[in-house]
Amino acid sequence: MLAPTASGANLNALPQTCFDDLYTAVYELIDDAKAAYQVVKLYKGSHSSPDPHEIVTDFGSWFFEHRRGLFGYVCERAQSDPGRYVVDDLTAFDSAHQPRVSSGEAFNILAHHRNQVDGMLEEFLNHVADREHRLGWYRGGTSGFDDEARAFMCAHFRQLGIPSDIDDVMIFAGGAKAVFLACCAALMCHRTFDELRHRGGVLLAPSGYYQSLRLLPAVFGGTINVEDELTGTTVADWLAETEHLPGRLIYVPLVNNLDGHVLTRERAHDLAAAIVAHNLDHPDNPAYVVGDDVYVGSYLHDGIDAMPIGAAPGMAPWCVSVVTPSKTFTLPTGRVAFATARSPVIRTALAHYRTVFSHGRVPQSNELVSAAAICLTPANWVTRWNIWNREQVRFFASEITSLNTTLRRDMFWTELPQGGWYVPVRIARGLFGDRVRNSVEALAVLLYYGGDNPESGLAALPGELFGHDGDDAWFTVRTNLAVDTDTIVRTVQRFHDVATALLGNRRDQVVDHALGRAHRIVPDLDQILANRRY
């Protein structure tokens, strides 16, 4: 029994006021530096475009004026008969606006779901297009008409090759993290009446996983195993080693969050073969998979053969595929995620915990605008921004090469990503001296190297936050290059300033100041790093 304090309160029973996990520590350092310096901010995940495509904002405005949904908007924009909508209006809209997902295909999915036959299609279309989404109604089921968004998203998943029906699609408030949270809860908890038992579990992820993911399994007594890369062999070995454990989940990103590597068709097939073979042999304890597809379409290499893990052969019974409007489609403020899962078992569990965490009641406006961002955005808009991002990362790489030439030594190294807009920057360990032992401490130097100069500082994310350990020669920080050219120039100048300070006779002074301030902001930084598990 814990001893009470003199006041009668038990200190160990009070809410925790200090959190000593790596995620919290890194952002405390960044927030401190932002308050003291004009740092160049390369740590966020924002898209290059300040706004989504104009059709998305146009629909949002139209929705708040008319309270009608996606099909009403599509028909209104393409209406041929002033008195009545016809199915050809959908075809006309698709032809004129070239949305990523055909409104005609989405309507066919919804009509089939509602058992509408050919002779009834136009009457049904007018019913769906005219109905109003009242903001005072709770969302979900027939009361809130979420079937429109689910029909469009079903068409989206099918377009990617992911098997999906409208009833397989689930909508979550809270973004992708809400789906990941529900997946962990579904596999790592067991409810008996009013008792909820955390039985724990383990999540397998590649180095470069979504950094917020590191916070979630521990909520339910679980942990994370990290592999440098997920291959058929590494996954098969892990499955064999953990076959006696409950609550196994494999996280497979379409685009790696650290280095931008894209899941190719060949590798997706390789992973799927290992997972399917294992699950067929272990039907009472299968490993489930969550496919993080939020960067779908954001590819920087022409002709790359990308494949979401949910589209790989045989994966449907065990996979939850997730997409949001926040990345490729530039609507992070939507805070909505769409997931599809063929298995009624996993859907039932996800639905339960979606309700528990209050992620099921999505506002009509967020739900529909988010679906519009993913589905109505033209593919050529995505392509144009991919070209922009590719030019920016190539420019950055050339500037880093020039910086090394100026320094007359290779202090920095970059690898061009295949997708997304993040570039990992490797920084030579020798630049910092022996006192800087990891990429988190290297980040502290990047943040605080300027001393009293407010026009200094560079904020990126250390590799450890993504499960990546540095090697003997290099530290790693992740930069977001979805920025303008001037910001890239300022970034390279800051790298130059850091290198110049560390290569001169001030290195000890710079490192002393940086590490000293970092330890004042996060006093137990050494212990946090020593106890990092993934």
LORO-47966 format. One record per residue (C-alpha): residue number from 1; residue in three letters; x, y, z. Coordinates in pm, 1 decimal. Each point is the difference from the previous one (the first is absolute). Example, Ala and Ser with C-alpha at 12.3 -4.5 7.8 and 13.67 -1.06 7.14 Angstrom:
% LORO-47966
NODE   num   residu       east      north         up
NODE     1      ALA     1230.0     -450.0      780.0
NODE     2      SER      137.0      344.0      -66.0
//
This chain:
% LORO-47966
NODE   num   residu       east      north         up
NODE     1      MET        0.0        0.0        0.0
NODE     2      LEU      123.3      350.7      -84.1
NODE     3      ALA       64.8      222.2      299.6
NODE     4      PRO     -208.5      319.0       17.4
NODE     5      THR      166.6      339.4       24.4
NODE     6      ALA      -21.0      221.6      306.9
NODE     7      SER     -301.5      174.6     -150.3
NODE     8      GLY     -173.4     -333.7      -46.5
NODE     9      ALA       32.2        5.1     -379.6
NODE    10      ASN      179.1     -276.2     -183.6
NODE    11      LEU      244.8      161.2     -242.2
NODE    12      ASN        1.0     -306.0     -224.5
NODE    13      ALA     -375.3       28.9      -37.9
NODE    14      LEU        9.8      359.2     -127.6
NODE    15      PRO       -5.3       76.7     -372.1
NODE    16      GLN      339.8       -8.2     -161.7
NODE    17      THR      134.6      348.3      -67.0
NODE    18      CYS      327.4      -90.2     -172.2
NODE    19      PHE       21.4     -237.0     -294.5
NODE    20      ASP      337.0     -149.4      -75.0
NODE    21      ASP      -60.3     -164.9     -336.4
NODE    22      LEU      208.7       83.6     -305.0
NODE    23      TYR     -288.7      147.9     -201.9
NODE    24      THR      -81.0      253.1      272.6
NODE    25      ALA      366.9       83.1       55.2
NODE    26      VAL       71.2       77.3     -366.3
NODE    27      TYR     -294.1      235.2      -32.3
NODE    28      GLU       86.8      172.6      328.3
NODE    29      LEU      343.8       79.5     -145.3
NODE    30      ILE     -149.6      126.7     -325.2
NODE    31      ASP     -260.7      212.9      179.4
NODE    32      ASP      268.8      153.6      219.8
NODE    33      ALA      218.9       86.2     -298.4
NODE    34      LYS     -294.7      151.4     -188.2
NODE    35      ALA      -60.9      235.4      290.8
NODE    36      ALA      362.2      117.5        9.5
NODE    37      TYR      114.7       -8.8     -364.1
NODE    38      GLN     -130.4       61.5     -349.7
NODE    39      VAL       44.7     -366.1      -84.0
NODE    40      VAL      -47.8     -142.3     -346.4
NODE    41      LYS     -288.1     -243.1       51.6
NODE    42      LEU       42.8     -326.3     -187.7
NODE    43      TYR     -161.6     -233.0      253.1
NODE    44      LYS     -365.6       23.7      -99.9
NODE    45      GLY     -175.6     -228.2     -246.8
NODE    46      SER     -178.5      267.8     -200.2
NODE    47      HIS      -49.9      -19.7     -376.5
NODE    48      SER      153.1      258.0     -234.2
NODE    49      SER     -338.1      140.6      -96.5
NODE    50      PRO     -149.9      241.2      252.9
NODE    51      ASP     -351.7     -114.2      -91.1
NODE    52      PRO     -168.8     -300.5     -158.1
NODE    53      HIS     -121.7       11.4     -357.4
NODE    54      GLU     -260.6      268.8      -62.3
NODE    55      ILE     -272.7     -257.6      -61.5
NODE    56      VAL       34.9     -110.2      362.9
NODE    57      THR      -46.0      348.7      143.4
NODE    58      ASP     -278.4       64.1     -250.2
NODE    59      PHE     -185.8     -308.2      118.3
NODE    60      GLY       51.5      101.2      364.1
NODE    61      SER     -150.1      341.2      -64.6
NODE    62      TRP     -287.1     -153.5     -197.5
NODE    63      PHE      -69.7     -251.8      276.1
NODE    64      PHE      -36.1      262.9      269.2
NODE    65      GLU     -232.4      200.1     -222.3
NODE    66      HIS     -221.2     -287.4     -116.5
NODE    67      ARG       57.3     -282.6      255.5
NODE    68      ARG       10.3     -250.6     -284.0
NODE    69      GLY      257.8     -266.8      -65.8
NODE    70      LEU      251.4     -107.9     -260.2
NODE    71      PHE     -247.1     -127.2     -256.0
NODE    72      GLY     -207.9      316.7       32.5
NODE    73      TYR      310.8      207.4      -65.6
NODE    74      VAL      109.1     -209.6     -296.9
NODE    75      CYS     -344.3       10.2     -159.5
NODE    76      GLU      -41.6      372.6       62.9
NODE    77      ARG      330.9       75.0     -170.4
NODE    78      ALA      -86.3     -206.3     -308.2
NODE    79      GLN     -380.0       14.2      -15.3
NODE    80      SER     -136.3      -32.6     -351.4
NODE    81      ASP     -373.8        7.4       83.4
NODE    82      PRO      -99.5      297.6      219.3
NODE    83      GLY     -286.2     -193.9      152.6
NODE    84      ARG      160.1     -336.7       68.3
NODE    85      TYR      336.2     -169.1       44.0
NODE    86      VAL       93.7     -283.8     -232.5
NODE    87      VAL      273.2     -261.8       23.3
NODE    88      ASP      172.9      162.1     -297.3
NODE    89      ASP       69.0      299.3      226.4
NODE    90      LEU      249.7     -217.1      186.9
NODE    91      THR      169.6      -92.4     -324.9
NODE    92      ALA       12.2      365.4     -104.9
NODE    93      PHE      156.1      103.5      331.5
NODE    94      ASP      263.7     -272.7      -23.3
NODE    95      SER       83.9      102.8     -355.6
NODE    96      ALA       22.3      370.6       80.7
NODE    97      HIS      187.1      -15.4      332.4
NODE    98      GLN      198.1     -325.9      -25.1
NODE    99      PRO      -25.3      -92.0      369.5
NODE   100      ARG      228.6     -272.5      134.8
NODE   101      VAL     -304.6     -211.4       79.4
NODE   102      SER     -294.3      -18.3     -239.5
NODE   103      SER     -323.4      134.1      147.3
NODE   104      GLY     -181.0     -239.1     -233.1
NODE   105      GLU      183.2     -297.2      151.2
NODE   106      ALA      -74.2      122.9      351.7
NODE   107      PHE     -370.1       33.2      -85.9
NODE   108      ASN       -7.7     -350.0     -146.6
NODE   109      ILE      143.3     -134.1      325.4
NODE   110      LEU     -261.1      183.2      206.1
NODE   111      ALA     -286.8      -98.8     -230.0
NODE   112      HIS      104.0     -365.9        7.6
NODE   113      HIS       24.5       17.4      377.4
NODE   114      ARG     -356.2      131.6       13.4
NODE   115      ASN     -122.2     -264.7     -247.9
NODE   116      GLN      -99.0      256.7     -260.5
NODE   117      VAL      -64.1     -148.0     -344.8
NODE   118      ASP       52.6      178.4     -330.8
NODE   119      GLY     -353.3      135.0      -31.3
NODE   120      MET       22.7      163.1      343.1
NODE   121      LEU      345.3      156.0      -23.6
NODE   122      GLU      -99.0      355.4      -91.7
NODE   123      GLU     -267.8       14.7      266.0
NODE   124      PHE      254.2     -123.8      254.0
NODE   125      LEU      260.0      248.5     -125.0
NODE   126      ASN     -241.3      288.8       49.2
NODE   127      HIS      -85.6     -125.1      347.1
NODE   128      VAL      366.1      -19.1      102.3
NODE   129      ALA      100.1      326.4     -168.2
NODE   130      ASP     -288.9      199.2      150.4
NODE   131      ARG       10.4     -124.9      358.9
NODE   132      GLU      136.6      238.0      260.7
NODE   133      HIS      270.5      -83.0      252.6
NODE   134      ARG     -133.2      174.0      309.1
NODE   135      LEU      276.6      117.0      230.3
NODE   136      GLY     -212.0      -79.6      304.0
NODE   137      TRP      -20.0     -369.3      -85.0
NODE   138      TYR      237.2     -251.2      147.1
NODE   139      ARG      217.5     -157.0     -264.3
NODE   140      GLY      -12.5     -364.4     -103.9
NODE   141      GLY     -244.5     -238.4     -159.8
NODE   142      THR     -316.9      125.2     -167.3
NODE   143      SER      -31.8      298.3      234.1
NODE   144      GLY      306.8      173.5     -133.1
NODE   145      PHE       46.1     -126.0     -355.7
NODE   146      ASP      361.5     -105.6       44.5
NODE   147      ASP      -61.4     -250.2     -279.5
NODE   148      GLU       96.9      268.1     -254.9
NODE   149      ALA      349.3       43.1      137.3
NODE   150      ARG       39.1     -375.6       44.5
NODE   151      ALA     -106.5      -61.3     -361.2
NODE   152      PHE      261.2      243.0     -130.6
NODE   153      MET      267.4     -145.9      227.5
NODE   154      CYS      -93.2     -354.4     -100.9
NODE   155      ALA       62.9      105.0     -359.9
NODE   156      HIS      333.6      150.5      108.2
NODE   157      PHE      114.7     -322.8      166.3
NODE   158      ARG     -111.7     -212.5     -294.9
NODE   159      GLN      190.2      229.8     -236.1
NODE   160      LEU      315.5      -86.7      195.1
NODE   161      GLY      -73.9     -370.9      -34.5
NODE   162      ILE     -108.7      -35.9      364.3
NODE   163      PRO     -309.6     -223.3       29.6
NODE   164      SER     -278.2      204.3      156.3
NODE   165      ASP     -377.0       24.8       26.4
NODE   166      ILE     -186.5      298.7      136.0
NODE   167      ASP      -65.4     -176.6      330.3
NODE   168      ASP      373.8      -67.8       37.3
NODE   169      VAL       76.1      372.8       13.6
NODE   170      MET       22.1      165.3      341.0
NODE   171      ILE       35.5      371.1       74.1
NODE   172      PHE      202.9      125.8      295.3
NODE   173      ALA       35.1      340.2      158.1
NODE   174      GLY      355.3       65.5      116.4
NODE   175      GLY      187.5      -90.0     -317.2
NODE   176      ALA      217.9     -303.8      -65.2
NODE   177      LYS      113.4      -10.9      362.5
NODE   178      ALA     -359.8      -76.8      102.0
NODE   179      VAL       -0.8     -309.9     -222.8
NODE   180      PHE      339.9     -112.4      128.3
NODE   181      LEU     -123.2       49.4      357.2
NODE   182      ALA     -312.2     -208.5      -66.3
NODE   183      CYS      209.3     -272.5     -165.7
NODE   184      CYS      226.8      -24.8      304.1
NODE   185      ALA     -296.4       -5.2      236.6
NODE   186      ALA     -181.2     -262.8     -207.1
NODE   187      LEU      296.2     -237.6        9.3
NODE   188      MET      152.3       77.7      338.6
NODE   189      CYS     -311.5       18.4      220.5
NODE   190      HIS     -274.5     -239.9      100.0
NODE   191      ARG     -329.4      105.6      154.5
NODE   192      THR     -204.5     -222.2      230.7
NODE   193      PHE     -312.8      179.4      115.4
NODE   194      ASP      125.6      322.9      161.2
NODE   195      GLU      355.1     -122.3       42.5
NODE   196      LEU      250.0      100.5     -267.3
NODE   197      ARG      323.4     -193.4       16.4
NODE   198      HIS      316.5      114.8     -175.0
NODE   199      ARG      156.4     -320.1     -121.4
NODE   200      GLY      279.7      179.9     -185.8
NODE   201      GLY      133.6      -71.5     -341.5
NODE   202      VAL      272.3       92.4     -241.7
NODE   203      LEU        6.3      216.7     -309.4
NODE   204      LEU      259.6      -65.8     -271.0
NODE   205      ALA      107.4      311.5     -186.8
NODE   206      PRO      280.9       98.9     -233.1
NODE   207      SER      255.0      262.3       89.5
NODE   208      GLY     -166.0      317.7     -122.5
NODE   209      TYR     -344.2      -67.5      143.8
NODE   210      TYR     -245.1      284.9       64.3
NODE   211      GLN      153.7      160.8      308.3
NODE   212      SER     -325.5       37.4      197.9
NODE   213      LEU      -48.8     -374.6      -27.4
NODE   214      ARG      263.0      -48.1      270.5
NODE   215      LEU     -245.7      138.3      257.2
NODE   216      LEU     -288.0     -240.4      -61.5
NODE   217      PRO       75.7     -368.8       78.6
NODE   218      ALA      124.9       86.4      348.2
NODE   219      VAL     -346.8      136.8       85.7
NODE   220      PHE     -122.9     -360.1       -7.7
NODE   221      GLY      307.2     -171.0      144.7
NODE   222      GLY      152.3      -65.4     -342.6
NODE   223      THR      336.9       73.9     -153.1
NODE   224      ILE      162.0       54.6     -340.6
NODE   225      ASN      256.6     -216.8     -176.5
NODE   226      VAL      198.5      186.1     -266.8
NODE   227      GLU      170.9     -146.1     -305.5
NODE   228      ASP      223.7      206.5     -226.7
NODE   229      GLU     -222.6     -107.7     -289.9
NODE   230      LEU     -301.8     -222.7      -31.4
NODE   231      THR       64.9     -282.3     -245.3
NODE   232      GLY     -162.8     -336.9      -43.5
NODE   233      THR      287.3     -158.9      188.4
NODE   234      THR        8.3      240.9      293.7
NODE   235      VAL     -377.5      -18.0       39.0
NODE   236      ALA       -6.8     -380.7      -23.5
NODE   237      ASP      272.8      -24.3      263.8
NODE   238      TRP     -183.8      240.9      230.8
NODE   239      LEU     -327.9     -186.3      -42.1
NODE   240      ALA      168.7     -326.7       94.0
NODE   241      GLU      167.6      155.2      304.9
NODE   242      THR     -323.7      156.4      127.8
NODE   243      GLU     -252.4     -270.3      -90.2
NODE   244      HIS      -72.3      -59.9      371.0
NODE   245      LEU      -81.0      367.2       69.5
NODE   246      PRO     -346.4      158.4      -19.9
NODE   247      GLY      -72.4      336.0     -154.9
NODE   248      ARG      238.0        1.7     -296.2
NODE   249      LEU      -25.6      288.0     -244.4
NODE   250      ILE      223.2       85.0     -295.8
NODE   251      TYR       26.1      362.5     -112.7
NODE   252      VAL       71.9       34.3     -372.6
NODE   253      PRO       31.8      355.6     -138.5
NODE   254      LEU      -49.0       64.1     -368.4
NODE   255      VAL      259.8      278.7       31.1
NODE   256      ASN      261.5      -19.6      274.7
NODE   257      ASN      -23.9      300.8      232.1
NODE   258      LEU      375.8       39.1       37.8
NODE   259      ASP      162.4      -72.4     -334.9
NODE   260      GLY     -291.2        8.6     -246.1
NODE   261      HIS       46.5     -356.6     -126.0
NODE   262      VAL     -315.3     -120.0     -175.6
NODE   263      LEU     -154.0     -343.0       44.1
NODE   264      THR       32.1     -157.4     -344.7
NODE   265      ARG     -216.8     -272.9     -144.4
NODE   266      GLU      284.3     -250.7       26.8
NODE   267      ARG       61.9       72.5      367.3
NODE   268      ALA     -372.3        9.0       82.3
NODE   269      HIS      -40.5     -345.3     -155.4
NODE   270      ASP      301.9     -122.1      196.2
NODE   271      LEU     -142.7      124.3      329.7
NODE   272      ALA     -347.1     -129.8      -75.3
NODE   273      ALA      126.7     -349.5      -83.4
NODE   274      ALA      168.5      -27.4      340.8
NODE   275      ILE     -299.9      137.8      190.2
NODE   276      VAL     -262.6     -205.3     -181.4
NODE   277      ALA      196.9     -323.4       36.8
NODE   278      HIS       44.9       57.3      372.3
NODE   279      ASN     -362.4       97.4       63.3
NODE   280      LEU     -136.8     -300.6     -186.7
NODE   281      ASP      216.4     -218.7      223.5
NODE   282      HIS     -107.8      190.1      314.4
NODE   283      PRO     -370.5       78.2      -47.2
NODE   284      ASP      -57.2       41.0      375.9
NODE   285      ASN      277.3      258.3       41.6
NODE   286      PRO       52.3      184.7     -328.6
NODE   287      ALA      208.5      312.5      -33.3
NODE   288      TYR     -200.1      296.1     -125.6
NODE   289      VAL      136.4      274.6     -222.7
NODE   290      VAL      -64.4      372.7      -11.9
NODE   291      GLY       84.3      161.3     -331.6
NODE   292      ASP       93.1      367.2       36.7
NODE   293      ASP      -95.0      141.6     -339.7
NODE   294      VAL      -23.9      368.3       91.8
NODE   295      TYR      265.7       98.4     -258.4
NODE   296      VAL     -177.2     -184.1     -280.3
NODE   297      GLY       79.9      161.1     -335.4
NODE   298      SER      292.4      205.4      134.3
NODE   299      TYR      272.4     -161.7     -209.6
NODE   300      LEU      312.1      180.1     -119.5
NODE   301      HIS      133.0     -263.2     -239.4
NODE   302      ASP     -171.9      -42.0     -334.9
NODE   303      GLY     -144.1     -343.1      -58.6
NODE   304      ILE       48.8     -128.7      353.4
NODE   305      ASP     -209.4     -313.8       47.9
NODE   306      ALA     -152.4       84.6      338.1
NODE   307      MET     -242.9     -237.9      169.8
NODE   308      PRO     -177.9       39.8      334.6
NODE   309      ILE       36.2     -312.7      211.6
NODE   310      GLY     -379.7      -35.7        3.1
NODE   311      ALA        6.4      -56.4     -376.2
NODE   312      ALA      243.8     -290.8       19.1
NODE   313      PRO     -140.7     -347.9      -69.5
NODE   314      GLY     -166.3     -171.2      293.5
NODE   315      MET       30.1      291.5      244.3
NODE   316      ALA     -369.5       92.9       19.4
NODE   317      PRO      -98.1     -216.4      302.4
NODE   318      TRP      267.8      152.9      224.0
NODE   319      CYS       64.2      354.2     -121.9
NODE   320      VAL     -129.0      342.1      103.7
NODE   321      SER       84.3      263.5     -263.0
NODE   322      VAL        2.1      366.3      102.5
NODE   323      VAL       -6.2      323.7     -196.7
NODE   324      THR      -47.9      362.0      102.9
NODE   325      PRO      -28.9      332.3     -185.1
NODE   326      SER      282.6      150.7      203.9
NODE   327      LYS      308.4      -70.6     -213.7
NODE   328      THR      -35.0      -52.4     -375.4
NODE   329      PHE     -324.5      200.5       -6.4
NODE   330      THR      107.3      286.3      229.4
NODE   331      LEU     -282.0       -4.5      252.9
NODE   332      PRO      161.6      -75.0      337.8
NODE   333      THR     -267.1      204.4      176.7
NODE   334      GLY     -262.4     -252.3     -107.0
NODE   335      ARG      123.1     -238.1      275.4
NODE   336      VAL     -192.6     -285.9     -160.8
NODE   337      ALA      122.2     -344.9      -98.0
NODE   338      PHE     -167.0     -259.3     -218.7
NODE   339      ALA       79.7     -365.8       54.8
NODE   340      THR     -113.3     -313.9     -175.2
NODE   341      ALA       10.1     -352.9      137.1
NODE   342      ARG     -157.0     -308.9     -156.3
NODE   343      SER        0.3     -202.1      319.9
NODE   344      PRO     -322.2       43.6      201.4
NODE   345      VAL      194.1     -109.2      308.8
NODE   346      ILE      249.8      285.5      -13.9
NODE   347      ARG     -269.9      247.9     -112.8
NODE   348      THR     -213.0      -84.0      303.1
NODE   349      ALA      293.3       53.4      235.1
NODE   350      LEU      102.3      324.0     -171.9
NODE   351      ALA     -356.5      129.8       16.7
NODE   352      HIS      -14.7      -69.2      373.1
NODE   353      TYR      316.8      192.4       80.8
NODE   354      ARG      -87.3      274.5     -247.3
NODE   355      THR     -305.0       56.6      221.2
NODE   356      VAL      202.1      -29.8      322.1
NODE   357      PHE      239.6      273.7     -112.2
NODE   358      SER     -278.1      215.8     -148.2
NODE   359      HIS      148.2      -20.0     -348.2
NODE   360      GLY     -323.0     -111.7     -165.0
NODE   361      ARG     -206.5      317.4       -2.2
NODE   362      VAL      167.6      187.9     -282.8
NODE   363      PRO     -151.2      340.9      -84.8
NODE   364      GLN     -178.1       -6.0     -334.1
NODE   365      SER      211.9      282.1     -139.8
NODE   366      ASN      332.8     -163.9       93.3
NODE   367      GLU     -107.9     -337.8     -131.0
NODE   368      LEU     -125.9      122.9     -336.3
NODE   369      VAL      273.4      257.9      -64.2
NODE   370      SER      263.2     -262.1       86.6
NODE   371      ALA     -156.8     -246.7     -243.1
NODE   372      ALA      -11.5      276.6     -261.6
NODE   373      ALA      371.0       70.6       51.7
NODE   374      ILE       97.0     -363.0      -55.0
NODE   375      CYS     -241.9      -74.6     -282.4
NODE   376      LEU      -80.1      320.9     -189.2
NODE   377      THR      355.0      138.9      -14.3
NODE   378      PRO      117.2      -41.7     -360.4
NODE   379      ALA      288.8     -241.8      -50.9
NODE   380      ASN      193.3      258.8     -200.7
NODE   381      TRP       -0.2      233.4      302.9
NODE   382      VAL      171.4     -271.8      203.1
NODE   383      THR      245.9      -53.5     -284.2
NODE   384      ARG       87.6      369.7      -19.8
NODE   385      TRP       84.7        8.3      369.5
NODE   386      ASN      201.9     -318.1      -31.7
NODE   387      ILE      206.5      172.3     -267.5
NODE   388      TRP       42.7      302.5      226.7
NODE   389      ASN      111.2     -216.4      292.3
NODE   390      ARG      240.8     -194.6     -219.9
NODE   391      GLU      159.9      322.4     -119.9
NODE   392      GLN       31.4      125.7      356.3
NODE   393      VAL      170.6     -313.0      135.7
NODE   394      ARG      235.4       -9.5     -297.4
NODE   395      PHE       88.7      365.2       53.0
NODE   396      PHE       62.7      -70.1      367.2
NODE   397      ALA      224.4     -295.6      -85.0
NODE   398      SER      202.7      213.1     -241.8
NODE   399      GLU       35.5      273.2      262.3
NODE   400      ILE      122.4     -254.2      255.6
NODE   401      THR      256.8     -123.9     -251.3
NODE   402      SER      115.1      359.2      -50.9
NODE   403      LEU       17.8       47.9      376.7
NODE   404      ASN      230.7     -301.0       34.9
NODE   405      THR      216.6      145.1     -274.0
NODE   406      THR       17.6      330.6      185.0
NODE   407      LEU       91.4     -177.7      321.7
NODE   408      ARG      256.7     -213.2     -189.2
NODE   409      ARG     -128.0     -313.3      168.6
NODE   410      ASP     -314.7     -213.6       -2.4
NODE   411      MET     -182.3      108.9      313.4
NODE   412      PHE     -354.3      -46.0     -132.4
NODE   413      TRP     -163.6     -267.6     -212.1
NODE   414      THR     -350.6      -29.5     -141.2
NODE   415      GLU     -202.1     -275.3     -163.6
NODE   416      LEU     -270.0       98.7     -247.1
NODE   417      PRO     -341.0     -138.2      103.2
NODE   418      GLN     -225.2     -202.3     -228.6
NODE   419      GLY     -316.8      146.8      145.7
NODE   420      GLY     -130.3      265.2      235.7
NODE   421      TRP      212.5      306.2       66.2
NODE   422      TYR      229.9      -94.7      285.2
NODE   423      VAL      376.2      -23.1      -39.4
NODE   424      PRO      222.7     -163.3      262.5
NODE   425      VAL      320.0      196.8       47.9
NODE   426      ARG      299.6     -194.8      126.9
NODE   427      ILE      249.0      211.8      191.9
NODE   428      ALA      351.9     -123.7       68.1
NODE   429      ARG       48.8      -99.6      363.5
NODE   430      GLY      352.3      134.7       -7.7
NODE   431      LEU     -132.6      351.6      -48.9
NODE   432      PHE     -135.6        6.3      357.9
NODE   433      GLY      277.9     -162.7      196.8
NODE   434      ASP      -31.1     -277.6      255.6
NODE   435      ARG     -253.2      163.3      232.1
NODE   436      VAL     -287.8      -17.5     -248.9
NODE   437      ARG     -105.1     -364.4       -1.1
NODE   438      ASN     -327.7      -18.3     -191.4
NODE   439      SER     -222.6      185.2     -245.1
NODE   440      VAL     -208.9      155.3      278.5
NODE   441      GLU      307.7      172.4      140.8
NODE   442      ALA      100.0       93.4     -356.0
NODE   443      LEU     -343.4      160.8      -32.7
NODE   444      ALA       69.7      198.5      317.0
NODE   445      VAL      313.3      139.4     -165.2
NODE   446      LEU     -198.9       89.6     -312.4
NODE   447      LEU     -255.6      180.4      214.7
NODE   448      TYR      234.8      184.7      233.7
NODE   449      TYR      331.1       48.0     -186.2
NODE   450      GLY      -64.0      372.1      -37.8
NODE   451      GLY       46.6       83.8      366.8
NODE   452      ASP     -127.7      356.6       41.6
NODE   453      ASN      -75.0       46.7     -371.4
NODE   454      PRO     -378.7       -8.6      -47.7
NODE   455      GLU       39.6      -47.2     -377.3
NODE   456      SER      110.5     -361.1       34.1
NODE   457      GLY     -134.2     -347.6       60.6
NODE   458      LEU     -124.8     -284.7     -215.4
NODE   459      ALA     -289.9     -221.0      110.8
NODE   460      ALA      -21.0     -350.4     -145.8
NODE   461      LEU      -87.8     -338.6      150.8
NODE   462      PRO      265.8     -246.2      120.1
NODE   463      GLY       14.0     -347.6     -148.7
NODE   464      GLU      -59.6     -163.8      339.4
NODE   465      LEU     -354.9      135.8       -1.7
NODE   466      PHE      -69.3     -229.5     -296.4
NODE   467      GLY      172.7     -305.0      146.6
NODE   468      HIS      321.7       69.8     -192.7
NODE   469      ASP      332.1      -34.4      176.7
NODE   470      GLY      296.4      186.9     -140.7
NODE   471      ASP      304.2     -191.4     -118.0
NODE   472      ASP      364.3       43.4       93.2
NODE   473      ALA       55.8      277.9     -250.4
NODE   474      TRP     -322.7      199.1      -26.5
NODE   475      PHE     -282.0      157.5      198.1
NODE   476      THR     -337.0       34.2     -174.3
NODE   477      VAL     -264.6      271.9        9.5
NODE   478      ARG     -312.5       11.8     -214.3
NODE   479      THR      -80.0      318.5     -186.6
NODE   480      ASN     -326.8      101.3     -164.6
NODE   481      LEU       77.1      157.2     -336.7
NODE   482      ALA     -356.9       91.5      -89.5
NODE   483      VAL      117.1      359.8       30.5
NODE   484      ASP       90.9      285.4     -230.7
NODE   485      THR      341.1       46.0     -155.2
NODE   486      ASP       96.4      282.1      235.7
NODE   487      THR      -55.2     -230.3      297.1
NODE   488      ILE      224.2     -263.3     -155.8
NODE   489      VAL      272.0      260.2      -53.0
NODE   490      ARG      -33.9      111.4      363.6
NODE   491      THR       13.5     -364.9      109.6
NODE   492      VAL      327.8      -65.6     -178.4
NODE   493      GLN      138.8      325.5      139.3
NODE   494      ARG      -87.6     -117.1      352.2
NODE   495      PHE      175.8     -331.8      -65.1
NODE   496      HIS      297.8      203.2     -119.7
NODE   497      ASP       -7.7      211.2      316.6
NODE   498      VAL      -13.4     -308.1      221.4
NODE   499      ALA      287.2     -165.9     -183.4
NODE   500      THR      212.0      316.2        6.6
NODE   501      ALA      -52.6       38.2      375.1
NODE   502      LEU       83.4     -364.3       68.8
NODE   503      LEU      300.7      -16.9     -229.6
NODE   504      GLY      157.5      305.1      159.5
NODE   505      ASN      143.2       52.3      344.5
NODE   506      ARG     -345.4       60.4      153.7
NODE   507      ARG     -123.5     -358.1      -20.4
NODE   508      ASP       24.5      -75.2      371.5
NODE   509      GLN     -174.2      325.0       84.9
NODE   510      VAL     -282.8      -63.2     -249.8
NODE   511      VAL      -54.3     -357.2      116.7
NODE   512      ASP       15.6      100.7      367.9
NODE   513      HIS     -263.9      265.7      -52.6
NODE   514      ALA     -229.1     -224.9     -208.2
NODE   515      LEU       11.9     -302.4      228.1
NODE   516      GLY      -20.3      215.1      310.0
NODE   517      ARG     -315.8      171.1     -119.6
NODE   518      ALA     -148.8     -327.5     -119.2
NODE   519      HIS       51.0     -152.6      344.7
NODE   520      ARG     -155.3      302.9      168.2
NODE   521      ILE     -311.1      -40.2     -214.3
NODE   522      VAL       -7.1     -381.3       29.0
NODE   523      PRO      196.4      -81.0      316.8
NODE   524      ASP      -23.4     -377.4      -42.1
NODE   525      LEU       94.3       -1.4     -367.7
NODE   526      ASP      284.0     -248.6       55.4
NODE   527      GLN     -232.6     -242.8      177.8
NODE   528      ILE     -265.9       38.9     -268.7
NODE   529      LEU      249.6      -96.1     -268.6
NODE   530      ALA      146.2     -284.1      206.0
NODE   531      ASN     -346.5     -147.9       55.5
NODE   532      ARG     -124.9       38.4     -357.8
NODE   533      ARG     -145.1     -334.2     -108.8
NODE   534      TYR     -104.4       67.4     -358.8
//
